[in-house]
Amino acid sequence: MTLSRNDRYRLTNRERDILDILWESGKSMVASEITSMRDDLSINTVQAVLKKLLQKKLIAVDEIVYSGTVLSRSYKPTMTPDQFEIQKFENAFSKVSGKPFSPSSFVATLLEEEKDTSDLLSEIDSLEQLISQKREELSKKN
C-alpha cells in the first residue's frame, strides 16, 4: 500500500488514540499493554490500528519480547508529538499554497497576507531581529 504524504498524517480517532497512548507511555508497548490502557479498546482493534500505523510509518517495531509466554512485537512511535504536528502542518501548507514548505516561503506567505503597513513593518523588524540573533548564535557555534 502506497500512501501519499498527506495520507500519512490523516488519522482516524482510533489511530490518534493509540498513537497518543504510545507517546504518553514513553516506552515501547505490545498490543495487549495498549489494550489495557483503555476500556474501550479491544485487542482486535488495537492490532488492526497498529498495522495501519506501521503502514504510515508512524510507529515501528521496537523489539520482540515475551508477553506472558508468547513472543510479541513491541511498538514505538517514529516521531515525537511535536514532530508529528510540524510535519502535518508543513504538508498542509504545501498542499494549500502549491509550493514546497520552507520557513522563508511560510513567512513570505504570511507577510503577503498582512494589509496594515505599520503592522507589516513591525513584523519585518521583529523578524530581522530574530534572524540577527539566530545568525549570531550560529556563528558562535562555528
Buried (B, 14 or more C-beta within 10 A) or exposed (E): EEEEEEEBBEBEEBBEBBBBBBBEBEEBBBBBBBBBBEEEBEEEBBBBBBEBBBBBEBBEEBEEEEBEEEEBBBBBBBBEEEEBEEBBEBBEBBEEEEEEBEEEBBBEBEEEEBEEEEEBEEBEEEEEEEEEEEEEEEEEEE
